[in-house]
Each structure stands twice: as structure tokens, then as C-alpha cells.
Amino acid sequence: MKYDIETEALLIYFMPAGYIFTTVKKDVDLKLVHLQEFVKAVSSLAAEKSVSLPLPVLVDLTAAKSMNKEARDFASTEDKVHKCVGLITKSAISKIIGNFFIGLTRAKFPLKLFTDSHAAQEWVKQYVSHN
């Protein structure tokens, strides 16, 4: 699958089903600047594809090394491009830890962690607008 946009830390795809799929590059320490680049890239991609924001977003975090607090705070409050966010993690323990932090954070959009990419895709697809 060919990506639509590549940033320093991310590969971003507009999926035919109508959502954004993003893969974090191997061993990246996600920082605020990476997420700000993501917002700009998705806005540009939406304009190019003539689709309205916000869009459902699915992020594969399995290759990511870490995400700093500033980036996590931004990700949980930035709702200009996200209708919902599904996060794919490596393991059940990552999912448990992630769900704990999600419970502490009040995201402005539906947010869910997965270890199964198929289940994540099905969840994100329910938020696709069919206009």
C-alpha cells in the first residue's frame, strides 16, 4: 500500500473506506511537532480528496518507541481532524496501560485501543460519513 503523505515520523494513508490510517515509523519517539505535522497533513489530504473534516483516524503505534506527555496531551484534545481515534498497540499489556491513561484523559472524541488491527478497522469504519 502506497502512503499518501510521509512526514518525519509518520506514513499517512487515506483509505478507500473513508478514514485516515497512519503508521508510526520504527523506533520513533513521538513529540508534539510530529502530531502538529499530522494535523497539517490530514487537513491537506482532506482538501485534496474533497472530504470534510473531521475524519475517523486509525493509528498503528506498534513500531513507535514512545510518546511524550506534551504529544499525548495534544493528541487527546486536538479535535479539528479527528472524528474518532483507534490506536493499535503491540500487546495486551500495552492496551491495559493505554486504557488506564485514556481513563485519566478526557478526549473530545471517541478513543479506543486495540491489539487486533481487523477489530480496529471495523470500529473506525462505523464513524465514516456516507454523504
Secondary structure, DSSP 8 states (H G I E B T S, - for coil): ---SEE-SSEEEEE-TTS-EEEEE-TT-EE-HHHHHHHHHHHHHHHHHHT--SSEEEEEE-TT--EE-HHHHHHHHH--SSEEEEEEE-SSHHHHHHHHHHHHHS--SS-EEEES-HHHHHHHHHTT----
